[in-house]
Amino acid sequence: MYSVQQILEKLNSGILLAAAFLLLTTRIEAQQQSVIPDEALDYMLMKFRKIQADSRARQQFEKELDASVDEATAKLDKWLLEQKKEQAIRIKNYIPGYKHGNDDMNLFPVWEEMPGPVPSLPEAKQTNFNSKYQVYIDKVSVMKKQLSDWLQQYLNDQRTGRQAIIQDSKAMADQNVMVQQMGGADALMKMSEKERKQAAQQSTENMKSNPHAATGMKNEGMNAMAQRMMTDPNYREAYNKMTDAQKEAELKKYMGNTIEERNDKAFETSINDRNGTYSAAHIELLLGKSLQQMQEAAKPYSEGTELTNTFFNDIYKRLDTWYNNTYTSLPETSTHEKTGLDILIKCRETILYSFQKKEAVTRTILWDLLKSNTKIAFGEFNDFIGSYPWGKSKNASFIDGKYTAPKIAQAVTSIYDEMIRMAGEAERTTRLFKGQQEQYELIVK
């Protein structure tokens, strides 16, 4: 590492402008700091003053300045490169679990259409924001509305009426062993509070003395085990602490070699009920898994944004401090006008613009990372909705939780919302880039 004096000596001897940045360090880790030495900025101002009348020299100055910025952001660029490599591996290894047909719901194509930020400041200035962003946002908004309308149409085909909900609630309650012991849902509704308490107490006593009423099984060994579970708290606690293997051994000990009488119809009904419950439970697990994966997918973007904010905010703050100090030191005319202020302003804007160009590219890469990683994160959910039997449920009950279309539609809507949010963020970012380009042209050109 050169000392400040050595750097100044090299600068004075005509070394390229990039040497002025040898002391600029990036704040990629918390303990580091980003600093542009005053000596480097002073030198750039001195050279900028000399090249005003020479357009070719000015172009060379800006070229060397851009190279210096690349050197200054080397660590940040390295971090981004590693993230892009990991992204490429994820894309290569991702294999969809379902092949969508033309009529299947598929979120991937519209996700791919999502427009990102424009990384070039001159191109950002020329962007047609309506055709690039608003048309896409309107398209996704229409898809959201269509899904909502479709869902409302099929909701009317289900058991959503007040009387149907009451009937389903009663039917579901009647499946409960305790309710059955108390005479059923209709009987319970006609009881007073005192009568319900008495019925509940009597039902509990019946199940303790007659485990078959609670288990619904004729196996004496199982009923004996159930009776002990209900009447012996110590045994119940000990059983709950057993491993799965120990519980299985305990069960076999009570059952012995006896076999429960077959009831194929009841067995088929129980399997159907179990499959319905599993379907709802499976969807909950899938949605939870997808949400967690999308949160994980956003971590590189969040980390990179924090690093980018820290680095460039430090640069811009340091540049402002230098500008204010230099402004104060400028000589004044008799009318108190600062001599050389116009050159100082243009020099500051030129340096600022060079960093802004780099920042635009960096933030676009981060946005692209988020887009790509998020798509893969909800890939399993996209497979699921492609094969989901949309609109095929008829007269389904809302009480037992087996009608899952509203839950899935809500999850699809949340992804539509994310498309709109990300496209809106890309638009706002591009508008910022456009403003930076316009300011540069206004001041420097």
Buried (B, 14 or more C-beta within 10 A) or exposed (E): EEEEEEBBEBBEEEBEBBBBBBBBBBBBEEEBEBBBBBBBBBBBBEBBEEBEEEEEBBEBBBEBBBBBBBBBBEBBBEBBEEBBEEBEEBEEEEEBEBEBEEEBBBBBEBBEEBBBBBBBBEBBBEBEBEEBBBBBBEBBBEBBEEBEEBBEEBBEEBBEEEEBBEBBBBEBBEEEEBBBBBBBBEEBEEBEEEBBEEBBEEBBEBBBEBBBBBBEBEBBBBBEBBBBBBEEEEBEEEBEEEEEEEEEEBEEEBBEEEEEEEEEEEEEEEEEEEEBEEBBEEBEEBBEBBBEBBEEBBEBBEEBBEBBEBBBEBBBEBBEEBBEEBBEEEEEEEEEEBEBEEBBBBBBBBBBBBBBBBBBBBBBBBBBBBBBBBBBBBBBBBBBBBBBEBEEBEEBBBBBBBBBBEEBBEBBBBBBEBBBEBBBBBBEBBBBBBBBBEBBBEBBE
